[in-house]
Amino acid sequence: MADLTQQQWCEQCEKDTNAVILDVRTDAEFQEGYIPGAIQIDIYNGAEFLKKAKELDPKKNYYVYCRSGGRSGQACMLLNSVGIKNAYNLKGGIMEWKGETTN
């Protein structure tokens, strides 16, 4: 797991042909707006999160965010624990996101 600043996260994600953007917030938070192309898996639903995490392609690189960076940090560690080596946490989460969002 790596904590990346918004600039590092954006630059790395844009260049990464193997990137998957992962939003780990709740359904309600996701519907308020999300980074385009993001897949949502709610980390608060622990068992379901782990089940879905195990179904993800371990060869992909996961760019993970939440509201402020705490849950996404936990999510990155959980992804690492199920065999996903490349999980990148967006420091500051979507609250500090300056890029485009969709809702």
Order of alpha helices (4+ residues) and beta strands (2+ residues): beta-alpha-beta-alpha-beta-alpha-beta-alpha-beta
